[in-house]
Amino acid sequence: MMRVPDDVPNQCPVCDDAYDSVSAHDAGLMVNLIENDRYQRVCFDPVQSDTGDALVYFYHHTHQETGTNTHVGG
């Protein structure tokens, strides 16, 4: 299941860059950014929920936030 967490920092805890959005995942997932017009990078931060469940927070970084202008279609 994917959800949008309420308790996220202003900067990505993995790379300290700004991010566009964040999602929390508690089950299987797949990531493919090869042909992504919007996001250049996704950082993964394993966390533990308040109830003790293991989660992975995805911090989605746009091309602009990572300092790149190279993306598909651009």
N, CA, C and O atoms as a DFTB+ gen file, in Angstrom:
296 C
 N C O
     1  1       0.837      -1.184       0.000
     2  2       0.000       0.000       0.000
     3  2       0.882       1.249       0.000
     4  3       1.934       1.270       0.640
     5  1       0.458       2.272      -0.708
     6  2       1.171       3.541      -0.764
     7  2       0.317       4.594      -0.073
     8  3      -0.907       4.607      -0.205
     9  1       0.984       5.479       0.668
    10  2       0.280       6.598       1.298
    11  2       1.198       7.811       1.303
    12  3       2.408       7.681       1.120
    13  1       0.633       8.970       1.511
    14  2       1.409      10.204       1.641
    15  2       1.567      10.483       3.127
    16  3       0.576      10.733       3.813
    17  1       2.804      10.447       3.642
    18  2       3.010      10.658       5.079
    19  2       2.842      12.127       5.484
    20  3       3.045      13.037       4.680
    21  1       2.468      12.331       6.741
    22  2       2.300      13.685       7.284
    23  2       3.585      14.233       7.910
    24  3       3.760      15.447       8.011
    25  1       4.473      13.344       8.326
    26  2       5.624      13.724       9.147
    27  2       6.931      13.763       8.349
    28  3       7.879      13.055       8.688
    29  1       6.991      14.576       7.300
    30  2       8.187      14.605       6.462
    31  2       8.975      15.896       6.658
    32  3       8.394      16.939       6.958
    33  1      10.296      15.830       6.488
    34  2      11.118      17.027       6.637
    35  2      11.012      17.934       5.409
    36  3      10.480      17.526       4.376
    37  1      11.515      19.153       5.522
    38  2      11.504      20.101       4.407
    39  2      12.509      19.742       3.326
    40  3      12.291      20.044       2.153
    41  1      13.594      19.109       3.701
    42  2      14.637      18.672       2.762
    43  2      14.724      17.155       2.814
    44  3      14.387      16.546       3.830
    45  1      15.171      16.547       1.732
    46  2      15.332      15.097       1.679
    47  2      16.390      14.663       2.691
    48  3      17.495      15.206       2.678
    49  1      16.089      13.701       3.569
    50  2      17.052      13.249       4.565
    51  2      18.191      12.418       3.973
    52  3      19.187      12.161       4.649
    53  1      18.052      12.002       2.730
    54  2      19.078      11.185       2.082
    55  2      20.133      12.058       1.414
    56  3      21.329      11.825       1.590
    57  1      19.697      13.080       0.636
    58  2      20.650      13.889      -0.133
    59  2      20.631      15.371       0.238
    60  3      21.441      16.135      -0.286
    61  1      19.744      15.794       1.113
    62  2      19.597      17.187       1.570
    63  2      19.113      18.150       0.499
    64  3      19.192      19.361       0.701
    65  1      18.609      17.657      -0.647
    66  2      18.052      18.508      -1.694
    67  2      16.557      18.704      -1.454
    68  3      15.935      17.963      -0.693
    69  1      15.995      19.707      -2.110
    70  2      14.550      19.884      -2.101
    71  2      13.917      18.721      -2.853
    72  3      14.572      18.074      -3.670
    73  1      12.645      18.455      -2.578
    74  2      11.944      17.391      -3.291
    75  2      10.543      17.863      -3.645
    76  3      10.001      18.772      -3.016
    77  1       9.966      17.235      -4.660
    78  2       8.645      17.610      -5.145
    79  2       7.539      16.955      -4.336
    80  3       6.536      17.595      -4.021
    81  1       7.716      15.682      -3.999
    82  2       6.701      14.949      -3.250
    83  2       7.350      13.774      -2.531
    84  3       8.499      13.420      -2.796
    85  1       6.594      13.179      -1.621
    86  2       7.080      12.014      -0.884
    87  2       5.928      11.030      -0.735
    88  3       4.774      11.423      -0.562
    89  1       6.262       9.745      -0.804
    90  2       5.265       8.698      -0.598
    91  2       5.863       7.632       0.301
    92  3       7.076       7.426       0.311
    93  1       5.000       6.947       1.063
    94  2       5.429       5.882       1.971
    95  2       4.876       4.558       1.444
    96  3       3.716       4.476       1.041
    97  1       5.721       3.522       1.453
    98  2       5.341       2.219       0.908
    99  2       5.623       1.132       1.938
   100  3       6.651       1.147       2.615
   101  1       4.681       0.180       2.044
   102  2       4.867      -0.914       3.007
   103  2       4.852      -2.284       2.341
   104  3       4.810      -3.310       3.021
   105  1       4.886      -2.299       1.016
   106  2       4.878      -3.576       0.288
   107  2       5.769      -3.449      -0.944
   108  3       6.428      -2.426      -1.133
   109  1       5.791      -4.466      -1.767
   110  2       6.653      -4.491      -2.946
   111  2       6.534      -3.257      -3.822
   112  3       5.487      -2.611      -3.868
   113  1       7.607      -2.941      -4.508
   114  2       7.635      -1.761      -5.345
   115  2       8.638      -1.937      -6.467
   116  3       9.521      -2.792      -6.393
   117  1       8.501      -1.119      -7.515
   118  2       9.421      -1.116      -8.640
   119  2       9.659       0.331      -9.045
   120  3       8.733       1.141      -9.031
   121  1      10.895       0.658      -9.407
   122  2      11.236       2.016      -9.801
   123  2      11.924       1.978     -11.158
   124  3      12.867       1.213     -11.357
   125  1      11.451       2.810     -12.100
   126  2      12.064       2.946     -13.415
   127  2      12.000       4.415     -13.784
   128  3      10.920       4.934     -14.062
   129  1      13.143       5.096     -13.792
   130  2      13.175       6.521     -14.127
   131  2      13.859       6.784     -15.466
   132  3      14.174       7.932     -15.782
   133  1      14.091       5.747     -16.249
   134  2      14.820       5.913     -17.501
   135  2      14.134       6.916     -18.419
   136  3      14.805       7.751     -19.025
   137  1      12.827       6.850     -18.532
   138  2      12.093       7.731     -19.441
   139  2      11.060       8.544     -18.681
   140  3       9.880       8.547     -19.032
   141  1      11.505       9.232     -17.642
   142  2      10.582       9.977     -16.805
   143  2      10.751      11.470     -17.058
   144  3      11.803      12.033     -16.754
   145  1       9.719      12.121     -17.615
   146  2       9.777      13.552     -17.905
   147  2       9.778      14.410     -16.653
   148  3      10.297      15.526     -16.674
   149  1       9.213      13.916     -15.571
   150  2       9.046      14.741     -14.378
   151  2      10.172      14.594     -13.360
   152  3      10.685      15.589     -12.848
   153  1      10.556      13.346     -13.067
   154  2      11.528      13.126     -11.996
   155  2      12.871      12.648     -12.516
   156  3      12.942      11.780     -13.386
   157  1      13.935      13.225     -11.972
   158  2      15.301      12.841     -12.283
   159  2      15.802      11.771     -11.322
   160  3      16.566      10.881     -11.697
   161  1      15.354      11.879     -10.073
   162  2      15.895      10.985      -9.044
   163  2      14.834      10.741      -7.979
   164  3      13.990      11.597      -7.712
   165  1      14.895       9.557      -7.377
   166  2      14.080       9.228      -6.213
   167  2      15.025       8.688      -5.151
   168  3      15.762       7.735      -5.403
   169  1      15.009       9.287      -3.972
   170  2      15.809       8.796      -2.853
   171  2      14.919       7.911      -1.983
   172  3      13.729       8.184      -1.826
   173  1      15.492       6.860      -1.424
   174  2      14.753       5.906      -0.607
   175  2      15.249       5.977       0.833
   176  3      16.450       5.892       1.089
   177  1      14.320       6.134       1.768
   178  2      14.667       6.236       3.181
   179  2      13.844       5.224       3.973
   180  3      12.651       5.441       4.186
   181  1      14.460       4.111       4.418
   182  2      13.723       3.145       5.233
   183  2      13.429       3.737       6.610
   184  3      14.319       4.282       7.264
   185  1      12.179       3.626       7.040
   186  2      11.751       4.178       8.329
   187  2      10.861       3.168       9.034
   188  3      10.454       2.160       8.456
   189  1      10.570       3.456      10.283
   190  2       9.654       2.621      11.055
   191  2       8.455       3.480      11.442
   192  3       8.620       4.591      11.947
   193  1       7.262       2.972      11.208
   194  2       6.053       3.725      11.547
   195  2       5.871       3.784      13.056
   196  3       6.581       3.114      13.806
   197  1       4.916       4.589      13.488
   198  2       4.602       4.704      14.919
   199  2       4.152       3.371      15.509
   200  3       4.299       3.142      16.709
   201  1       3.608       2.498      14.675
   202  2       3.146       1.188      15.136
   203  2       4.215       0.105      14.990
   204  3       3.965      -1.064      15.285
   205  1       5.414       0.500      14.532
   206  2       6.514      -0.451      14.407
   207  2       6.623      -1.126      13.056
   208  3       7.498      -1.970      12.864
   209  1       5.758      -0.777      12.111
   210  2       5.819      -1.362      10.775
   211  2       6.971      -0.764       9.974
   212  3       7.268       0.425      10.092
   213  1       7.614      -1.592       9.162
   214  2       8.687      -1.124       8.285
   215  2       8.084      -0.440       7.068
   216  3       7.175      -0.977       6.435
   217  1       8.588       0.741       6.742
   218  2       8.153       1.514       5.586
   219  2       9.365       1.993       4.814
   220  3      10.471       2.037       5.351
   221  1       9.164       2.350       3.564
   222  2      10.189       3.028       2.781
   223  2       9.568       4.322       2.275
   224  3       8.549       4.298       1.584
   225  1      10.184       5.457       2.620
   226  2       9.747       6.743       2.105
   227  2      10.486       7.003       0.802
   228  3      11.705       6.849       0.733
   229  1       9.748       7.396      -0.231
   230  2      10.315       7.775      -1.526
   231  2      10.284       9.299      -1.605
   232  3       9.219       9.904      -1.476
   233  1      11.431       9.916      -1.814
   234  2      11.520      11.359      -2.015
   235  2      11.760      11.595      -3.499
   236  3      12.817      11.247      -4.027
   237  1      10.764      12.195      -4.179
   238  2      10.784      12.369      -5.630
   239  2      11.374      13.733      -5.985
   240  3      10.825      14.771      -5.615
   241  1      12.494      13.723      -6.701
   242  2      13.200      14.950      -7.085
   243  2      13.006      15.232      -8.572
   244  3      13.237      14.366      -9.416
   245  1      12.579      16.459      -8.880
   246  2      12.424      16.853     -10.281
   247  2      13.794      17.129     -10.891
   248  3      14.794      17.205     -10.177
   249  1      13.835      17.277     -12.212
   250  2      15.075      17.614     -12.908
   251  2      15.619      18.950     -12.394
   252  3      16.824      19.097     -12.194
   253  1      14.733      19.915     -12.184
   254  2      15.157      21.231     -11.695
   255  2      15.761      21.127     -10.291
   256  3      16.772      21.771     -10.008
   257  1      15.165      20.341      -9.427
   258  2      15.660      20.210      -8.054
   259  2      17.017      19.520      -7.990
   260  3      17.771      19.732      -7.041
   261  1      17.336      18.705      -8.977
   262  2      18.639      18.025      -8.992
   263  2      19.664      18.789      -9.812
   264  3      20.808      18.351      -9.939
   265  1      19.265      19.934     -10.374
   266  2      20.200      20.753     -11.132
   267  2      20.468      20.238     -12.542
   268  3      21.485      20.583     -13.142
   269  1      19.570      19.420     -13.073
   270  2      19.732      18.918     -14.429
   271  2      18.617      19.459     -15.307
   272  3      17.485      19.630     -14.855
   273  1      18.937      19.722     -16.537
   274  2      17.922      20.157     -17.495
   275  2      17.694      19.079     -18.553
   276  3      16.864      19.245     -19.447
   277  1      18.420      17.994     -18.448
   278  2      18.312      16.914     -19.423
   279  2      17.242      15.931     -18.990
   280  3      17.357      15.293     -17.943
   281  1      16.215      15.815     -19.791
   282  2      15.185      14.826     -19.528
   283  2      14.506      14.435     -20.835
   284  3      14.663      15.119     -21.846
   285  1      13.783      13.382     -20.819
   286  2      13.127      12.880     -22.012
   287  2      12.203      13.943     -22.568
   288  3      11.429      14.547     -21.826
   289  1      12.278      14.175     -23.855
   290  2      11.408      15.134     -24.497
   291  2      11.880      16.570     -24.340
   292  3      11.175      17.488     -24.760
   293  1      13.046      16.796     -23.751
   294  2      13.474      18.166     -23.511
   295  2      14.752      18.515     -23.995
   296  3      15.184      19.657     -23.831
